[in-house]
Amino acid sequence: MKTIFIMVKCELGKAYDVAAASVENVEQVSEVYSISGNYDLMMKCYLNEDQDIGHFVNEQIQTLPGIKDTFTLITFKAFS
């Protein structure tokens, strides 16, 4: 598994709808956080090693209603 974080900018008044839709409809979305700053939400996603990140973000996330913009962070190693 590989982990990515996607920061999401939503249309005004749509952040809660986008958060709910992503958790309910996109199996790879593990958690969604509301955040401050330039983006409204941060999604934590787990993808299979062979899954293409670009296609996932483009086809599964950016097509959700209410999303205006995304910024994807790719992780390398988790420390615990």
N, C-alpha and C positions, 0 to 999 in steps of 0.2 A: 504494500500500500504506500502511496505517496500522499502527503498532506499539502493542501494549498489553502490560502486565505484569499477571499475576494472581498474587496471593499466596494460597496454599492452606493451610488447616488440615486435617490428616488425622486419621482415627481412629487410635488408638494402634496402633503396629506396622505401619501401612499406607503410610507415606511412599514407600518404594521401589516398592511395587506401583503406587501412583498415578502416580509419575514415569514408570515404564516404560509403563503403559497410555496415558498422555497422549501420549508421544512416538510410540508405535506406532500409535495409533488416531485421533489428531486431527491432520489434515494441517497445520493452521494453527499448531500448537505447534512452535516452532523449537528452543528450549532449555528445560531444566528444571534449576534449581539447588536444592540443599538449603540452607536458611538458618537462622539462629538468630533467636530472638525469639518473637513471638506466633504466627507462622506457620511451617510446616514446609518449604514449597516456594515457589519463585517461577518462574512460567512466562513465557517471552517468546513472544508470538504475533504473527504478521503476518496482518492481515485485508485483504481487498479494500476499496477505498474505499466501495463500496456495501453492504458487509456490516454488519448491525446488531450492535453490540457486546453489547447486552443479551441478544438472542436467542442469540448465540454462547456467551456465558458460561453462560446459563441452560440451554441445550439440549446443548451439546457438552462443557462442563467440569464443571458442577455435578452432572451425572448420572453421572460416572465413579464406580465403586465405591470407597469408602474416603474420600471427601471429606466433611468436616463443614461447612466455611465457606470463603468466598472474599472477597477484597478486590481490586478492579480499579483499576489506575492507567492513565490514558489519557495518551499522550505527545503533544507538540505539535511539537517540532523536535529533530533529532539534531545534535549538534555533533561535529566530528572535526578 
